[in-house]
Structure formats: C-alpha cells, structure tokens
C-alpha cells in the first residue's frame, strides 16, 4: 500500500509540533483493509503453528470437525 502526499495532511500546533493527521477517506479505507489483512495473516500463521505442533493432526490441535459443529447448530 502506498500513500501519496495529497492523501495525508499533518496539522501542527503553534510550536510546530504535529498534533493531528488527516487522511482522505479512500486512503483510510485502504489502511484499515491492510490492517485487517495483517491480522488475518497472523491468525492463520498461529493456527498453522498449532497444527504443526500437533504433528499435523487437527484433532490433537484441538480443532473442531465441521460435522460436529453442524450437529450442534442443528440442535440449537
């Protein structure tokens, strides 16, 4: 993701210290999407590490089977 200067505005106080950053709406949406992607990648990496630690066995990793979840939801 690349931001261009026109998408960002930094406001400073009377001493010239930055106090506020303004980002245009499209740039903000791109920032949020990138953060969400990074979070998703972290979750996937943690899940794969769990699976690897369990020798590749989903049940030993504590993962639930889809069929078991479907049965539970059907009874709810």
CNS distance restraints for C-alpha pairs under 8 A (distance, minus, plus):
assign (resid   1 and name CA) (resid  30 and name CA) 7.48 0.50 0.50
assign (resid   1 and name CA) (resid  31 and name CA) 7.85 0.50 0.50
assign (resid   1 and name CA) (resid  34 and name CA) 7.60 0.50 0.50
assign (resid   3 and name CA) (resid   7 and name CA) 6.54 0.50 0.50
assign (resid   3 and name CA) (resid   8 and name CA) 7.70 0.50 0.50
assign (resid   3 and name CA) (resid  27 and name CA) 7.02 0.50 0.50
assign (resid   4 and name CA) (resid   8 and name CA) 7.21 0.50 0.50
assign (resid   5 and name CA) (resid   9 and name CA) 7.67 0.50 0.50
assign (resid   7 and name CA) (resid  23 and name CA) 5.62 0.50 0.50
assign (resid   7 and name CA) (resid  24 and name CA) 5.32 0.50 0.50
assign (resid   7 and name CA) (resid  27 and name CA) 6.49 0.50 0.50
assign (resid   8 and name CA) (resid  21 and name CA) 6.99 0.50 0.50
assign (resid   8 and name CA) (resid  22 and name CA) 5.69 0.50 0.50
assign (resid   8 and name CA) (resid  23 and name CA) 4.63 0.50 0.50
assign (resid   8 and name CA) (resid  24 and name CA) 6.70 0.50 0.50
assign (resid   9 and name CA) (resid  21 and name CA) 5.74 0.50 0.50
assign (resid   9 and name CA) (resid  22 and name CA) 4.94 0.50 0.50
assign (resid   9 and name CA) (resid  23 and name CA) 6.40 0.50 0.50
assign (resid  10 and name CA) (resid  18 and name CA) 6.47 0.50 0.50
assign (resid  10 and name CA) (resid  19 and name CA) 7.52 0.50 0.50
assign (resid  10 and name CA) (resid  20 and name CA) 5.81 0.50 0.50
assign (resid  10 and name CA) (resid  21 and name CA) 4.53 0.50 0.50
assign (resid  10 and name CA) (resid  22 and name CA) 6.25 0.50 0.50
assign (resid  11 and name CA) (resid  18 and name CA) 5.76 0.50 0.50
assign (resid  11 and name CA) (resid  19 and name CA) 5.87 0.50 0.50
assign (resid  11 and name CA) (resid  20 and name CA) 5.06 0.50 0.50
assign (resid  11 and name CA) (resid  21 and name CA) 6.22 0.50 0.50
assign (resid  11 and name CA) (resid  22 and name CA) 7.81 0.50 0.50
assign (resid  12 and name CA) (resid  16 and name CA) 5.10 0.50 0.50
assign (resid  12 and name CA) (resid  17 and name CA) 5.03 0.50 0.50
assign (resid  12 and name CA) (resid  18 and name CA) 4.18 0.50 0.50
assign (resid  12 and name CA) (resid  19 and name CA) 5.23 0.50 0.50
assign (resid  12 and name CA) (resid  20 and name CA) 6.88 0.50 0.50
assign (resid  13 and name CA) (resid  17 and name CA) 5.49 0.50 0.50
assign (resid  13 and name CA) (resid  18 and name CA) 6.50 0.50 0.50
assign (resid  13 and name CA) (resid  19 and name CA) 6.32 0.50 0.50
assign (resid  23 and name CA) (resid  27 and name CA) 6.34 0.50 0.50
assign (resid  23 and name CA) (resid  28 and name CA) 6.07 0.50 0.50
assign (resid  24 and name CA) (resid  28 and name CA) 6.19 0.50 0.50
assign (resid  25 and name CA) (resid  29 and name CA) 6.25 0.50 0.50
assign (resid  26 and name CA) (resid  30 and name CA) 6.36 0.50 0.50
assign (resid  27 and name CA) (resid  31 and name CA) 6.23 0.50 0.50
assign (resid  28 and name CA) (resid  32 and name CA) 6.22 0.50 0.50
assign (resid  29 and name CA) (resid  33 and name CA) 6.12 0.50 0.50
assign (resid  30 and name CA) (resid  34 and name CA) 6.15 0.50 0.50
assign (resid  31 and name CA) (resid  35 and name CA) 6.27 0.50 0.50
assign (resid  32 and name CA) (resid  36 and name CA) 6.16 0.50 0.50
assign (resid  33 and name CA) (resid  37 and name CA) 6.12 0.50 0.50
assign (resid  34 and name CA) (resid  38 and name CA) 6.19 0.50 0.50
assign (resid  35 and name CA) (resid  39 and name CA) 6.24 0.50 0.50
assign (resid  36 and name CA) (resid  40 and name CA) 6.18 0.50 0.50
assign (resid  37 and name CA) (resid  41 and name CA) 6.14 0.50 0.50
assign (resid  38 and name CA) (resid  42 and name CA) 6.28 0.50 0.50
assign (resid  39 and name CA) (resid  43 and name CA) 6.31 0.50 0.50
assign (resid  40 and name CA) (resid  44 and name CA) 6.20 0.50 0.50
assign (resid  41 and name CA) (resid  45 and name CA) 6.09 0.50 0.50
assign (resid  42 and name CA) (resid  46 and name CA) 6.17 0.50 0.50
assign (resid  43 and name CA) (resid  47 and name CA) 6.21 0.50 0.50
assign (resid  44 and name CA) (resid  48 and name CA) 6.18 0.50 0.50
assign (resid  45 and name CA) (resid  49 and name CA) 6.15 0.50 0.50
assign (resid  46 and name CA) (resid  50 and name CA) 6.23 0.50 0.50
assign (resid  47 and name CA) (resid  51 and name CA) 6.24 0.50 0.50
assign (resid  48 and name CA) (resid  52 and name CA) 6.05 0.50 0.50
assign (resid  49 and name CA) (resid  53 and name CA) 6.05 0.50 0.50
assign (resid  50 and name CA) (resid  54 and name CA) 6.30 0.50 0.50
assign (resid  50 and name CA) (resid  61 and name CA) 5.94 0.50 0.50
assign (resid  51 and name CA) (resid  55 and name CA) 6.54 0.50 0.50
assign (resid  51 and name CA) (resid  56 and name CA) 5.03 0.50 0.50
assign (resid  51 and name CA) (resid  57 and name CA) 6.37 0.50 0.50
assign (resid  51 and name CA) (resid  58 and name CA) 6.11 0.50 0.50
assign (resid  51 and name CA) (resid  61 and name CA) 5.50 0.50 0.50
assign (resid  52 and name CA) (resid  56 and name CA) 5.02 0.50 0.50
assign (resid  52 and name CA) (resid  57 and name CA) 7.91 0.50 0.50
assign (resid  53 and name CA) (resid  61 and name CA) 7.54 0.50 0.50
assign (resid  54 and name CA) (resid  58 and name CA) 7.30 0.50 0.50
assign (resid  54 and name CA) (resid  60 and name CA) 5.59 0.50 0.50
assign (resid  54 and name CA) (resid  61 and name CA) 5.15 0.50 0.50
assign (resid  56 and name CA) (resid  61 and name CA) 7.97 0.50 0.50
assign (resid  57 and name CA) (resid  61 and name CA) 6.28 0.50 0.50
assign (resid  58 and name CA) (resid  62 and name CA) 6.42 0.50 0.50
assign (resid  58 and name CA) (resid  63 and name CA) 5.30 0.50 0.50
assign (resid  58 and name CA) (resid  64 and name CA) 7.77 0.50 0.50
assign (resid  59 and name CA) (resid  63 and name CA) 5.38 0.50 0.50
assign (resid  59 and name CA) (resid  64 and name CA) 6.91 0.50 0.50
assign (resid  59 and name CA) (resid  65 and name CA) 7.98 0.50 0.50
assign (resid  64 and name CA) (resid  68 and name CA) 6.98 0.50 0.50
assign (resid  64 and name CA) (resid  69 and name CA) 7.20 0.50 0.50
assign (resid  65 and name CA) (resid  69 and name CA) 6.58 0.50 0.50
assign (resid  66 and name CA) (resid  70 and name CA) 6.15 0.50 0.50
assign (resid  67 and name CA) (resid  71 and name CA) 6.31 0.50 0.50
assign (resid  68 and name CA) (resid  72 and name CA) 6.26 0.50 0.50
assign (resid  69 and name CA) (resid  73 and name CA) 6.09 0.50 0.50
assign (resid  70 and name CA) (resid  74 and name CA) 6.01 0.50 0.50
assign (resid  71 and name CA) (resid  75 and name CA) 6.37 0.50 0.50
assign (resid  72 and name CA) (resid  76 and name CA) 6.43 0.50 0.50
